[in-house]
Amino acid sequence: MKRERRLAIITTLIILAAALAGVFLAPRIGPPAVLTPIVADRAREGTEEIRTQMAGERSWETPGFVFMHELGRSPGATMADPIGVRVDGRGAAYVLDWGARCVRKFSPAGDQVMVFGGQAGHGPGEFSNLTDIDIADDGAVWACDPANGLVTVFAEDGNVRTTLRPGRPPLRLALLGGGAFMLMPSPAGRYLFHRYDGQGAVVDTCGTVVHDQEMMSVILDGRCAGSPDGRFAYAGYRAGILGLYNIHRTPPLFFVQTVEHPGLPKIVAQQTGDVRYVRVSPDAPMVSRSISIVGREVHVLSGSLTPEKKGIMDVYDHDTGVYERSYEIPVQALAVCRTEGMLYAVADTTVKVWSITHVPSIHAGIQ
């Protein structure tokens, strides 16, 4: 009995000692701090111009939509978590299925014809965190995996053609024609965009927006799109700005406020031991969800909805950044890809496809 009592006392003391050690030895967690980003000084830090835009005022266009089909409903083609879609020059659609770690190719008729990737891992053709894709003129599929630090290039037949390891983990990707491409790394560091030539060498870095961008770049996450003629466009999820790049223009890059511009979002920072964590303030609204280049126009899926709970597309001129018009799309969408005559909308676990006919009906209004 005494032995059992002694063991119970020893056990209690061990538990108490472990608890006290946890209290004194655990990393100190500092209280969260709310930080307000400050736009960088152009003269001192080389930031590009951020042009203002009339906020809140929209001119409405009424295009006609004809429903074609829905990708991801056929047996064997169901999707786990689609987050993006791209379209090649022949009308085939490529869906980034984040949940299945793969890219699904669908024919213009809506049939799944190929799957790129699909395996978890760190080897060629395997993914840990697939975040963005783009499609080259020859049908090659380019895919970003920042967790593995790689850009993987698949040939049209599904085999891995090559892998590229940029200096920083690649988060977003846009092809520019001729083998050139633009990357948004994570974290962005001083420059938001890194342009590469056809041999995979960095030829340009640009995009300084805020002071201390290495830490603050979480507020600049967004989506981007490229064009075979070398143009590039970026829309920040919550930053309320577009980045428009054209190597043949002076300056090649400038930023412009979106028609809805709540201001740069605040971030919440917290210190745990030697590690500092930052996240976008939960109060920051979603301003832009996706972006497409269509000729000279940039089509941006707004974070807002119409009173009927349908999505809003805002159109800007790529050369000037000037807002031109808006139109309602038939569905609430997580992301869209707009081409000259088609609309592809990611809605839950499928992608809905419409053809578009333009109706010359534009009227001014306030949303």
C-alpha positions in Angstrom: 0.0 0.0 0.0 2.8 2.4 0.9 4.6 1.4 -2.3 1.5 2.3 -4.4 1.1 5.6 -2.5 4.7 6.4 -3.2 4.4 5.6 -6.9 1.3 7.8 -7.1 3.1 10.7 -5.5 6.1 10.3 -7.8 3.8 10.1 -10.9 2.1 13.3 -9.7 5.4 15.1 -9.3 6.6 14.0 -12.7 3.4 15.3 -14.3 3.7 18.6 -12.4 7.3 19.0 -13.4 6.5 18.3 -17.0 3.7 20.9 -16.9 6.0 23.5 -15.3 8.7 22.8 -17.9 6.2 23.2 -20.7 5.2 26.6 -19.3 8.8 27.9 -19.0 10.3 26.2 -22.0 7.6 26.5 -24.6 8.1 29.3 -27.2 6.6 32.6 -26.2 3.6 33.6 -28.2 3.3 37.3 -28.5 -0.1 39.1 -28.8 -1.3 39.6 -32.3 -0.5 43.0 -33.8 -2.4 44.7 -36.7 -0.1 46.3 -39.2 -1.1 48.8 -41.9 0.9 48.5 -45.2 2.4 51.7 -46.5 2.9 52.3 -50.2 6.6 52.3 -51.2 8.4 55.5 -52.1 8.9 55.5 -55.9 12.1 57.6 -55.7 13.7 55.5 -53.0 12.5 52.0 -53.7 11.7 52.0 -57.4 8.0 51.1 -57.1 5.9 51.4 -60.2 3.1 54.0 -60.5 -0.3 53.1 -58.9 -3.0 55.0 -60.8 -6.3 55.9 -59.2 -9.7 54.8 -60.6 -13.2 56.0 -60.0 -14.4 53.6 -57.3 -17.9 52.2 -57.2 -19.2 53.4 -60.6 -20.0 50.9 -63.3 -21.3 51.0 -66.9 -23.2 47.8 -67.7 -23.1 45.7 -70.9 -25.6 42.9 -71.6 -23.9 40.1 -73.5 -25.9 36.9 -74.3 -24.8 33.6 -72.8 -25.7 30.2 -74.3 -25.0 27.2 -72.0 -22.9 24.5 -73.7 -21.9 21.9 -71.1 -20.5 21.2 -67.7 -17.0 19.8 -67.2 -16.5 17.2 -64.4 -19.8 15.4 -64.3 -19.0 12.3 -66.4 -17.9 9.1 -64.6 -14.1 9.1 -64.2 -13.9 12.9 -64.8 -15.3 14.1 -61.5 -13.2 16.7 -59.7 -12.1 17.0 -56.1 -11.5 20.8 -55.8 -11.1 22.7 -59.1 -9.6 26.2 -58.5 -8.7 27.4 -62.0 -9.1 26.9 -65.7 -7.1 27.8 -68.8 -8.0 27.3 -72.5 -5.6 26.6 -75.4 -5.9 27.9 -79.0 -7.9 24.9 -80.1 -10.6 25.3 -77.5 -9.5 22.5 -75.1 -10.0 23.4 -71.4 -7.5 22.6 -68.7 -8.8 22.5 -65.1 -6.5 22.7 -62.1 -7.9 20.2 -59.7 -6.2 21.2 -56.5 -7.8 18.4 -54.4 -6.6 15.7 -56.8 -3.2 17.3 -57.4 -3.6 17.2 -61.2 -4.6 19.0 -64.3 -7.5 17.7 -66.3 -7.7 18.3 -70.0 -11.2 18.4 -71.7 -12.0 18.5 -75.4 -14.1 21.4 -76.8 -17.0 19.0 -76.6 -16.5 18.6 -72.9 -15.0 15.1 -72.7 -12.0 14.4 -70.4 -9.1 13.4 -72.7 -6.0 13.6 -70.5 -4.8 13.9 -66.9 -1.5 15.5 -66.0 0.0 14.6 -62.6 -2.2 13.2 -60.0 0.4 11.8 -57.6 1.5 13.2 -54.3 5.3 13.5 -53.9 8.5 15.3 -54.8 9.5 13.6 -58.0 9.0 14.6 -61.6 5.3 14.9 -62.3 4.4 14.7 -58.6 2.9 17.5 -56.6 2.6 18.7 -53.0 0.6 21.9 -53.6 -0.4 22.7 -57.1 -1.2 26.4 -57.2 -1.3 27.6 -60.9 -1.1 26.4 -64.5 -0.8 27.8 -68.0 -0.8 26.3 -71.5 1.8 26.8 -74.2 1.0 27.2 -77.9 2.3 23.6 -78.5 -0.1 22.1 -75.9 2.5 21.8 -73.1 1.1 22.2 -69.6 3.1 24.3 -67.2 2.3 23.8 -63.5 3.5 25.6 -60.3 4.2 23.8 -57.0 5.7 26.2 -54.4 5.9 23.5 -51.7 8.3 21.5 -54.0 9.8 24.7 -55.3 9.3 23.6 -58.9 7.7 24.5 -62.2 6.9 21.3 -64.0 6.4 21.3 -67.8 4.4 18.4 -69.3 4.4 17.5 -73.0 1.1 17.3 -74.7 1.2 13.4 -74.3 1.3 13.8 -70.5 5.0 12.9 -70.0 7.2 15.3 -68.1 9.3 17.4 -70.5 11.3 19.3 -67.9 11.3 20.8 -64.4 12.5 24.3 -63.5 13.6 25.4 -60.0 13.5 29.2 -59.7 15.3 31.0 -57.0 12.1 31.5 -55.0 9.1 29.1 -54.7 6.8 29.7 -57.7 3.3 30.6 -56.7 1.6 32.1 -59.8 2.6 31.6 -63.5 1.8 33.2 -66.9 3.3 32.3 -70.3 4.3 35.2 -72.5 5.0 33.5 -75.8 8.3 32.3 -77.3 9.1 30.2 -74.2 9.2 33.3 -72.0 7.2 33.4 -68.8 6.4 35.4 -65.7 6.4 34.1 -62.1 5.0 35.5 -58.9 7.1 33.9 -56.1 6.1 33.2 -52.5 6.9 35.2 -50.5 7.3 37.9 -53.1 10.2 39.7 -51.6 11.1 43.1 -52.9 9.8 42.3 -56.4 6.4 40.9 -57.1 7.1 39.7 -60.7 10.1 37.8 -62.1 10.3 37.5 -66.0 12.2 34.6 -67.5 13.4 34.1 -71.1 12.9 30.9 -73.2 16.1 29.4 -71.6 14.7 29.9 -68.1 17.0 32.8 -67.1 15.7 35.8 -65.2 15.7 38.9 -67.5 13.6 41.3 -65.4 12.3 41.8 -61.9 9.7 44.4 -61.1 6.7 45.2 -58.9 7.6 46.9 -55.6 4.3 48.0 -54.1 4.7 48.5 -50.3 7.4 49.1 -47.7 8.8 45.9 -46.1 7.3 43.8 -49.0 9.1 40.7 -47.9 6.8 40.4 -44.9 3.8 42.3 -46.3 3.6 40.4 -49.6 0.8 38.2 -48.2 -1.6 41.0 -49.0 -0.5 41.0 -52.7 -1.5 37.4 -53.5 -3.8 37.2 -56.5 -4.1 35.8 -60.0 -2.3 36.5 -63.3 -2.7 36.0 -67.0 -0.3 36.1 -70.0 -0.5 36.7 -73.7 1.6 35.2 -76.6 2.5 38.8 -77.6 4.4 39.3 -74.3 1.7 41.1 -72.3 0.9 40.2 -68.7 -1.8 41.2 -66.2 -2.3 40.7 -62.5 -5.2 41.2 -60.1 -4.7 41.2 -56.4 -7.3 39.2 -54.4 -7.6 41.8 -51.7 -5.2 44.6 -52.7 -7.6 46.3 -55.0 -5.0 46.8 -57.8 -4.2 45.5 -61.2 -0.7 45.1 -62.5 -0.4 45.6 -66.3 2.9 44.7 -68.1 4.0 45.2 -71.7 7.6 45.1 -72.7 7.0 47.3 -75.7 5.5 50.2 -73.6 7.1 52.8 -71.4 6.9 52.2 -68.5 6.5 48.4 -69.1 4.7 48.0 -65.8 2.2 50.1 -63.9 -0.5 49.5 -61.4 -4.1 50.8 -61.4 -6.8 50.7 -58.8 -9.7 48.4 -59.5 -13.2 50.0 -59.8 -13.7 48.7 -56.3 -10.8 49.8 -54.2 -11.1 49.5 -50.4 -7.4 50.3 -49.9 -4.6 48.0 -49.1 -5.7 45.4 -46.5 -4.2 45.3 -43.1 -2.3 42.2 -41.9 -2.2 40.5 -38.5 1.2 39.6 -37.3 2.2 37.3 -34.4 5.5 36.2 -32.9 6.1 32.6 -31.8 9.6 32.2 -30.5 11.9 33.2 -33.4 9.2 32.7 -36.0 6.9 35.5 -37.1 3.5 34.6 -38.7 1.5 37.0 -40.8 -2.0 36.7 -42.4 -4.4 39.1 -44.1 -6.8 40.7 -41.7 -10.1 38.7 -41.7 -11.9 42.0 -42.2 -10.3 42.6 -45.7 -12.9 42.1 -48.5 -12.2 39.9 -51.6 -11.9 42.4 -54.5 -10.8 40.2 -57.4 -10.9 36.5 -58.0 -9.4 35.8 -61.4 -8.2 37.6 -64.5 -8.1 37.0 -68.3 -6.6 38.8 -71.3 -8.9 39.0 -74.3 -7.3 41.0 -77.1 -6.5 44.5 -75.7 -9.0 44.0 -72.8 -8.5 42.6 -69.3 -11.5 40.9 -67.8 -11.5 40.6 -64.0 -13.9 38.6 -61.9 -15.0 40.9 -59.1 -15.3 39.8 -55.5 -18.7 41.3 -55.5 -22.0 39.8 -56.6 -25.1 41.3 -58.2 -28.3 41.5 -56.1 -29.3 38.3 -57.8 -26.1 36.6 -56.4 -24.5 36.3 -59.8 -20.9 37.1 -60.6 -19.6 40.5 -62.0 -16.9 40.8 -64.7 -15.1 44.2 -64.9 -13.3 45.1 -68.1 -10.2 47.3 -68.3 -8.0 48.5 -71.2 -4.6 46.8 -71.0 -2.7 49.8 -72.4 -4.1 52.4 -70.1 -5.6 50.5 -67.2 -8.8 52.6 -67.6 -12.0 50.8 -66.6 -14.4 50.4 -69.5 -17.5 48.4 -68.5 -19.0 45.5 -66.5 -21.3 42.6 -67.3 -23.1 40.0 -65.2 -22.2 36.3 -65.7 -24.8 33.6 -65.3 -23.4 32.0 -62.1 -21.6 32.6 -58.9 -18.1 31.5 -59.6 -14.8 30.9 -57.7 -12.8 31.7 -60.8 -13.4 32.1 -64.5 -11.5 32.0 -67.8 -12.8 34.4 -70.5 -11.9 34.0 -74.1 -13.1 35.8 -77.2 -16.3 33.9 -77.5 -16.5 31.6 -74.4 -16.8 31.7 -70.6 -15.6 29.0 -68.3 -16.7 29.3 -64.7 -15.4 27.2 -61.8 -18.5 26.6 -59.6 -18.1 24.2 -56.7 -16.8 20.9 -58.1 -17.5 21.4 -61.8 -16.7 24.0 -64.6 -19.7 25.4 -66.5 -19.1 26.5 -70.1 -21.1 29.1 -72.1 -20.7 30.6 -75.5 -21.1 34.4 -75.7 -22.9 36.6 -78.1 -22.5 40.4 -77.7 -25.6 42.5 -77.4 -24.9 46.3 -78.0 -26.6 47.4 -74.8 -24.5 49.5 -72.5 -25.9 51.7 -69.8 -24.4 53.6 -66.9 -25.3 52.8 -63.3 -24.0 52.6 -59.7 -23.5 49.2 -58.1 
